[in-house]
Amino acid sequence: MTLRIGDTAPDFDVPTTQGDISFHDWMGDNWCFFFSHPADFTPVCTTEMGRTAQLSAEFKDRNVKPLGLSTDGVQEHLEWIKDVDDTQNTQVDFPIVADSDKKIAELYDMIHPNESDTAAVRSVFIIDPDKKIRLTMTYPMSVGRNFDEILRAIDALQAGDTNGIATPADWSKGEKVIIPPSVSNEDAKQKFPQGFEEVRPYLRYTNIG
Ligand code: BEZ
């Protein structure tokens, strides 16, 4: 199933390393960073799981619950987590979905047969509290993801929701933001009393603090 930005993230019931979950209920009013990886006990995946755990406080600050997935079983995940904790100097504190029958991987189109018939590629779904898919990324098995970018993209989505703005290339928190073209200058004066800079009629910057 091809899932697109704006689609509702499909719900599912599944065993994880922290017990059975019903996905939407488990998310509650939080955001979710749902990410797949090819297999347990593999090097790139070990660093990604470790990095997610090391960033636990950053995800919490943003009301984001991480949820990992691979097509291995719970026992294997639990054994592997011990290695992740040991080698990455951390404690994996988020659940990892055990998707041995590949049902969830297929539901979320995480298996790309020209890469592997059986293992998931490195998919990312950022899902908002309304359960809408807000951002996707897909990386091949050989390339570990950039977790600074994942946090930056979440910041941009949340800043956009809160302030009705868009973010420019390479934006990071605290930098100036863009007033969308759909907002007239008259409306922008009301919405952004702090003022704005008009570089072109379609390119206007403001600050959101
Ligand atoms: C890895 O996590 O290192 C990996 C997994 C599957 C294929 C290639 C690399």
Residues whose N, C-alpha, C, O or C-beta is under 5 A from the ligand:
A	BS01	BEZ	P38 T42 P43 V44 C45 M141 S142
